[in-house]
């Protein structure tokens, strides 16, 4: 009788579904419910019993819990964290009930915390480095503006002193004379360019007029039989003059182009170097005057420091002045040689072409163009094409 009752009691521990099959309750759900009840009320081993055995087992399968020492259930916090996700509240509850967090979990959370701190620290370092670079650029700009202001003040002071006759200036008489000659020569060559360009414009108009006149004579020679020969002679003469005029225009254009290169490129480059030399001379005299004034002042420690700094600046500008003066002297020498060579060729071309044209010597004019490698442009090459006009 007792065996049947215990068999029924053991059978009641197994849930039955509606179809008579054993219920497939998930093991993790049942364990989770037990853990939740354990966390809320705590274990009470005196009111529970552990059933051992199968269906219809003997009564000896019931083991009194009072004889069991130690907890009947091992708590696995890793499994609970995997089910519920990371949360701060269970940790507080476990700490309040004396359950310590395993070292594996605490060690696993430390890298995540360190990982979350690294991006912020790197961003902070990047921002600080960017601010340092920006501050350095600002300081450099401020120093450059300060130096420019001091230099401008000293040079302006020196310039006014020279103009009012109160200050002295460094003068190289030989070099200054060559510079004056160059500026005068450039002015005269620019006048040659203006006159030669005007000659081209007027002569171009005359050639176009001769060409139109020749076309008119040709048309009249065909429409006037009684004057056909006379119109024909004049038409040929005008066409020949137009051809020679185009050859002369080619020679004059070549002359103007070469002189323009000499004046507006070669001479201009030398004048730019001369301008740099004059600015360096003004700076040199400004710092020289400043050094002379400081040398006449008191001889205390602060004044000696200022004298040493002025001596350093004076030496720097003196070296710059000497270097640019040497560059100007060399460029003036090469410019003079180049000018003589270029103008000798161009003046000979201009003379021979003009003489041959007005002498009516077509053969000599053509030989002059060949001698100086003058290539004539085909008629109408200066006009834009129909595609460019669209």
C-alpha positions as CSV (number, residue, x, y, z in Angstrom):
1,X,0.0,0.0,0.0
2,X,2.8,2.3,0.9
3,X,4.6,1.4,-2.3
4,X,1.6,2.3,-4.4
5,X,1.3,5.7,-2.7
6,X,5.0,6.5,-3.2
7,X,4.7,5.4,-6.8
8,X,1.8,7.8,-7.3
9,X,3.7,10.6,-5.5
10,X,6.7,10.0,-7.8
11,X,4.4,9.9,-10.8
12,X,2.9,13.3,-9.8
13,X,6.3,14.9,-10.3
14,X,6.2,14.3,-14.0
15,X,4.0,16.8,-16.0
16,X,1.5,15.4,-18.5
17,X,0.2,17.3,-21.5
18,X,-3.2,17.0,-23.1
19,X,-2.2,14.1,-25.5
20,X,-0.8,12.0,-22.7
21,X,2.9,12.6,-23.7
22,X,5.5,14.0,-21.4
23,X,5.7,17.8,-21.5
24,X,8.9,19.2,-23.2
25,X,9.5,22.1,-20.9
26,X,12.8,23.8,-21.6
27,X,15.4,23.1,-19.0
28,X,16.7,26.6,-19.1
29,X,13.2,28.1,-18.3
30,X,12.7,25.9,-15.3
31,X,16.2,26.6,-14.0
32,X,15.7,30.3,-14.5
33,X,12.5,30.2,-12.5
34,X,14.2,28.3,-9.7
35,X,17.0,30.8,-9.7
36,X,14.6,33.7,-9.5
37,X,12.8,32.2,-6.5
38,X,16.2,31.5,-4.9
39,X,17.3,35.1,-5.3
40,X,14.1,36.5,-3.9
41,X,13.5,34.2,-0.9
42,X,16.8,32.3,-0.5
43,X,17.2,28.6,-0.1
44,X,15.1,26.8,2.6
45,X,16.4,23.3,2.7
46,X,14.4,22.3,5.8
47,X,11.1,22.5,3.9
48,X,12.2,20.7,0.7
49,X,13.0,17.2,-0.2
50,X,14.9,15.6,-3.1
51,X,13.2,12.7,-4.9
52,X,15.4,10.1,-6.4
53,X,14.5,7.1,-8.5
54,X,12.1,6.4,-11.3
55,X,8.5,5.4,-11.7
56,X,7.2,3.3,-8.9
57,X,10.5,3.4,-7.1
58,X,10.9,2.4,-3.4
59,X,10.3,4.7,-0.5
60,X,14.0,4.8,0.1
61,X,14.3,7.1,-2.8
62,X,13.1,10.0,-0.6
63,X,16.2,11.4,1.1
64,X,15.6,13.8,4.1
65,X,17.2,17.1,3.4
66,X,18.3,17.5,7.0
67,X,21.0,15.0,6.4
68,X,22.5,17.0,3.5
69,X,25.3,19.4,4.3
70,X,26.0,22.2,1.9
71,X,23.9,23.8,-0.8
72,X,21.8,21.5,-3.0
73,X,22.2,23.9,-6.0
74,X,25.3,25.5,-7.5
75,X,24.7,29.0,-8.7
76,X,26.1,29.8,-12.2
77,X,26.0,33.5,-12.8
78,X,27.5,33.2,-16.3
79,X,24.5,31.4,-17.5
80,X,22.2,33.9,-16.0
81,X,24.1,36.8,-17.6
82,X,23.9,35.0,-21.0
83,X,20.1,34.7,-20.7
84,X,19.3,38.2,-19.4
85,X,22.2,40.3,-20.8
86,X,24.5,42.7,-18.9
87,X,22.7,44.5,-16.1
88,X,23.8,46.4,-13.0
89,X,20.8,45.4,-10.7
90,X,21.6,41.6,-10.4
91,X,25.1,42.4,-9.4
92,X,23.9,44.6,-6.6
93,X,21.5,41.9,-5.4
94,X,24.2,39.3,-5.4
95,X,26.6,41.5,-3.6
96,X,23.9,42.2,-0.9
97,X,23.4,38.5,-0.4
98,X,27.0,37.7,-0.2
99,X,27.4,36.2,-3.7
100,X,30.7,37.3,-5.2
101,X,31.2,37.8,-8.9
102,X,33.5,35.3,-10.5
103,X,36.9,36.4,-11.5
104,X,36.3,35.4,-15.1
105,X,33.4,37.7,-15.5
106,X,35.1,40.6,-13.7
107,X,38.2,40.1,-15.9
108,X,36.0,40.0,-19.0
109,X,34.4,43.3,-18.1
110,X,37.7,45.1,-17.6
111,X,38.9,45.0,-21.2
112,X,35.5,46.4,-22.4
113,X,35.9,49.3,-20.0
114,X,39.5,50.0,-21.1
115,X,38.3,49.6,-24.7
116,X,35.7,52.2,-24.2
117,X,38.2,54.6,-22.7
118,X,40.8,54.4,-25.5
119,X,38.8,56.3,-28.2
120,X,38.1,59.2,-25.8
121,X,41.7,59.5,-24.9
122,X,42.9,59.3,-28.5
123,X,40.4,62.0,-29.5
124,X,41.6,64.2,-26.6
125,X,45.2,63.7,-27.7
126,X,44.3,64.5,-31.3
127,X,42.5,67.7,-30.2
128,X,45.4,68.8,-28.0
129,X,47.9,68.2,-30.8
130,X,45.7,70.2,-33.3
131,X,45.5,73.1,-30.8
132,X,49.2,73.0,-30.4
133,X,49.8,73.2,-34.2
134,X,47.3,76.0,-34.6
135,X,48.9,77.9,-31.7
136,X,52.4,77.4,-33.3
137,X,51.2,78.7,-36.7
138,X,49.6,81.8,-35.0
139,X,52.8,82.5,-33.1
140,X,54.8,82.3,-36.3
141,X,52.5,84.6,-38.1
142,X,52.6,87.1,-35.2
143,X,56.4,87.0,-35.2
144,X,56.5,87.6,-39.0
145,X,54.1,90.5,-38.8
146,X,56.2,92.0,-35.9
147,X,59.4,91.7,-37.9
148,X,57.8,93.1,-41.0
149,X,56.5,96.1,-39.0
150,X,59.9,96.8,-37.4
151,X,61.6,96.5,-40.8
152,X,59.1,98.8,-42.5
153,X,59.4,101.4,-39.8
154,X,63.2,101.5,-40.1
155,X,63.2,101.6,-43.9
156,X,60.6,104.4,-44.0
157,X,62.6,106.3,-41.4
158,X,65.8,105.9,-43.5
159,X,64.0,106.9,-46.7
160,X,62.7,110.2,-45.2
161,X,66.1,110.9,-43.7
162,X,67.7,110.6,-47.1
163,X,65.1,112.7,-48.8
164,X,65.4,115.5,-46.3
165,X,69.2,115.3,-46.2
166,X,69.5,114.1,-42.6
167,X,70.8,110.6,-43.3
168,X,73.6,109.1,-45.3
169,X,73.3,106.4,-48.0
170,X,75.6,103.9,-49.5
171,X,76.5,104.7,-53.1
172,X,78.4,102.7,-55.8
173,X,79.1,105.3,-58.4
174,X,80.1,103.0,-61.2
175,X,77.1,100.7,-60.7
176,X,74.7,103.6,-60.3
177,X,76.0,105.1,-63.6
178,X,75.4,101.8,-65.5
179,X,71.9,101.6,-64.0
180,X,71.0,105.1,-65.2
181,X,72.3,104.2,-68.7
182,X,70.2,101.1,-68.8
183,X,67.0,102.9,-67.8
184,X,67.7,105.6,-70.5
185,X,68.4,102.9,-73.1
186,X,65.2,101.1,-72.2
187,X,63.2,104.3,-72.6
188,X,64.6,105.0,-76.0
189,X,64.1,101.4,-77.2
190,X,60.5,101.6,-76.1
191,X,60.1,104.7,-78.3
192,X,61.5,102.7,-81.2
193,X,58.9,100.0,-80.6
194,X,56.1,102.6,-80.6
195,X,57.3,104.1,-83.9
196,X,57.9,100.8,-85.6
197,X,54.4,99.5,-84.5
198,X,52.9,102.7,-86.0
199,X,54.8,102.1,-89.2
200,X,53.4,98.6,-89.4
201,X,49.9,99.8,-89.0
202,X,50.2,102.5,-91.7
203,X,52.0,100.3,-94.1
204,X,49.5,97.5,-93.5
205,X,46.7,99.9,-94.5
206,X,48.7,100.9,-97.7
207,X,49.2,97.3,-98.7
208,X,45.5,96.6,-98.2
209,X,44.7,99.6,-100.3
210,X,47.1,98.5,-103.1
211,X,45.5,95.0,-103.0
212,X,42.0,96.5,-103.4
213,X,43.2,98.8,-106.1
214,X,44.8,95.9,-108.0
215,X,41.5,93.9,-107.8
216,X,39.6,96.8,-109.2
217,X,42.0,97.3,-112.1
218,X,41.7,93.6,-112.9
219,X,37.9,93.8,-112.9
220,X,37.9,96.8,-115.2
221,X,40.4,95.3,-117.6
222,X,37.8,92.5,-118.2
223,X,34.9,94.8,-118.6
224,X,36.6,97.5,-120.7
225,X,38.0,96.0,-123.9
226,X,39.3,99.4,-125.2
227,X,41.4,99.9,-121.9
228,X,42.2,96.3,-121.2
229,X,45.9,96.6,-121.6
230,X,46.2,99.8,-119.5
231,X,44.1,98.3,-116.7
232,X,46.1,95.1,-116.9
233,X,49.5,96.9,-116.5
234,X,48.3,98.8,-113.5
235,X,46.7,95.7,-111.9
236,X,50.0,93.7,-112.2
237,X,52.0,96.7,-110.8
238,X,49.7,97.0,-107.7
239,X,49.8,93.2,-107.1
240,X,53.6,93.3,-107.3
241,X,53.8,96.2,-104.9
242,X,51.4,94.3,-102.6
243,X,53.6,91.2,-102.6
244,X,56.7,93.2,-101.9
245,X,54.8,95.1,-99.2
246,X,53.9,91.9,-97.4
247,X,57.5,90.8,-97.5
248,X,58.6,94.2,-96.0
249,X,55.8,93.8,-93.4
250,X,57.2,90.4,-92.4
251,X,60.7,91.9,-92.0
252,X,59.4,94.8,-89.8
253,X,57.3,92.5,-87.7
254,X,60.4,90.3,-87.1
255,X,62.3,93.4,-86.1
256,X,59.6,94.6,-83.7
257,X,59.3,91.1,-82.1
258,X,63.0,90.8,-81.4
259,X,63.3,94.3,-80.0
260,X,60.2,93.8,-77.8
261,X,61.8,90.6,-76.4
262,X,64.9,92.5,-75.6
263,X,63.1,95.4,-74.0
264,X,60.2,93.8,-72.1
265,X,61.9,90.6,-71.1
266,X,65.7,90.8,-70.9
267,X,65.9,94.4,-69.8
268,X,62.9,94.1,-67.5
269,X,64.4,91.1,-65.8
270,X,67.6,93.1,-65.1
271,X,65.6,96.0,-63.8
272,X,63.7,93.7,-61.4
273,X,67.1,92.6,-60.0
274,X,68.1,96.3,-59.7
275,X,64.9,97.0,-57.8
276,X,65.7,94.2,-55.3
277,X,69.2,95.6,-55.0
278,X,67.9,99.1,-54.2
279,X,65.6,97.7,-51.5
280,X,68.4,95.8,-50.0
281,X,70.6,98.9,-50.0
282,X,67.8,100.8,-48.2
283,X,67.5,98.1,-45.6
284,X,71.3,97.9,-45.2
285,X,71.5,101.7,-44.6
286,X,68.5,101.6,-42.2
287,X,70.1,98.9,-40.0
288,X,73.5,100.6,-40.3
289,X,72.1,103.9,-39.0
290,X,70.4,102.0,-36.2
291,X,73.6,100.3,-35.2
292,X,75.5,103.7,-35.2
293,X,72.8,105.3,-33.0
294,X,73.0,102.4,-30.5
295,X,76.9,102.5,-30.5
296,X,76.8,106.1,-29.4
297,X,74.4,105.4,-26.5
298,X,75.1,104.1,-22.9
299,X,77.2,101.0,-22.3
300,X,75.1,99.2,-19.7
301,X,74.2,95.5,-19.9
302,X,70.8,96.0,-21.6
303,X,72.3,98.4,-24.1
304,X,75.1,96.0,-25.0
305,X,72.5,93.3,-25.7
306,X,70.7,95.6,-28.1
307,X,74.0,96.5,-29.7
308,X,74.8,92.8,-30.3
309,X,71.3,92.2,-31.8
310,X,71.7,95.2,-34.1
311,X,75.2,94.0,-35.1
312,X,73.7,90.7,-36.1
313,X,70.9,92.3,-38.1
314,X,73.4,94.6,-39.7
315,X,75.6,91.7,-40.9
316,X,72.7,89.9,-42.4
317,X,71.5,92.8,-44.4
318,X,75.1,93.7,-45.4
319,X,75.5,90.2,-46.9
320,X,72.3,90.5,-48.7
321,X,73.3,93.9,-50.2
322,X,76.7,92.6,-51.3
323,X,75.1,89.5,-53.0
324,X,72.5,91.5,-54.9
325,X,75.1,94.1,-56.0
326,X,77.2,91.4,-57.5
327,X,74.1,89.9,-59.3
328,X,73.3,93.3,-60.8
329,X,76.8,93.8,-62.0
330,X,76.9,90.4,-63.7
331,X,73.4,90.9,-65.3
332,X,74.4,94.4,-66.6
333,X,77.4,92.9,-68.3
334,X,75.6,90.1,-70.0
335,X,72.7,92.4,-71.0
336,X,75.1,94.8,-72.7
337,X,76.6,91.9,-74.7
338,X,73.2,90.5,-75.6
339,X,71.9,93.9,-76.6
340,X,74.8,94.6,-79.0
341,X,74.4,91.2,-80.7
342,X,70.6,91.4,-81.1
343,X,70.5,95.0,-82.3
344,X,73.3,94.5,-84.8
345,X,71.3,91.7,-86.5
346,X,67.9,93.5,-86.3
347,X,69.2,96.9,-87.6
348,X,70.9,95.2,-90.5
349,X,67.7,93.4,-91.4
350,X,65.6,96.6,-91.1
351,X,68.0,98.5,-93.4
352,X,68.3,95.9,-96.1
353,X,64.6,95.3,-96.2
354,X,63.6,98.9,-96.5
355,X,66.3,99.7,-99.1
356,X,65.3,96.7,-101.3
357,X,61.6,97.5,-101.1
358,X,61.8,101.2,-102.0
359,X,64.5,100.4,-104.7
360,X,62.0,98.0,-106.3
361,X,64.6,95.2,-106.0
362,X,62.4,92.2,-105.3
363,X,65.2,89.7,-105.6
364,X,67.3,91.5,-102.9
365,X,64.2,91.7,-100.6
366,X,63.6,88.0,-100.9
367,X,67.3,87.3,-100.2
368,X,67.2,89.5,-97.1
369,X,64.3,87.5,-95.8
370,X,66.1,84.2,-96.4
371,X,69.3,85.6,-94.8
372,X,67.6,86.4,-91.5
373,X,65.3,83.4,-91.5
374,X,62.1,85.5,-91.7
375,X,59.1,83.4,-92.5
376,X,56.1,85.2,-94.0
377,X,52.6,84.5,-92.8
378,X,50.1,83.4,-95.4
379,X,47.5,86.0,-96.3
380,X,44.5,85.9,-93.9
381,X,46.4,83.9,-91.2
382,X,45.8,86.7,-88.7
383,X,42.0,86.5,-89.1
384,X,40.1,84.0,-86.9
385,X,38.7,80.9,-88.5
386,X,34.9,80.5,-89.0
387,X,34.9,78.0,-86.1
388,X,36.5,80.5,-83.7
389,X,33.9,83.1,-84.7
390,X,31.0,80.8,-83.9
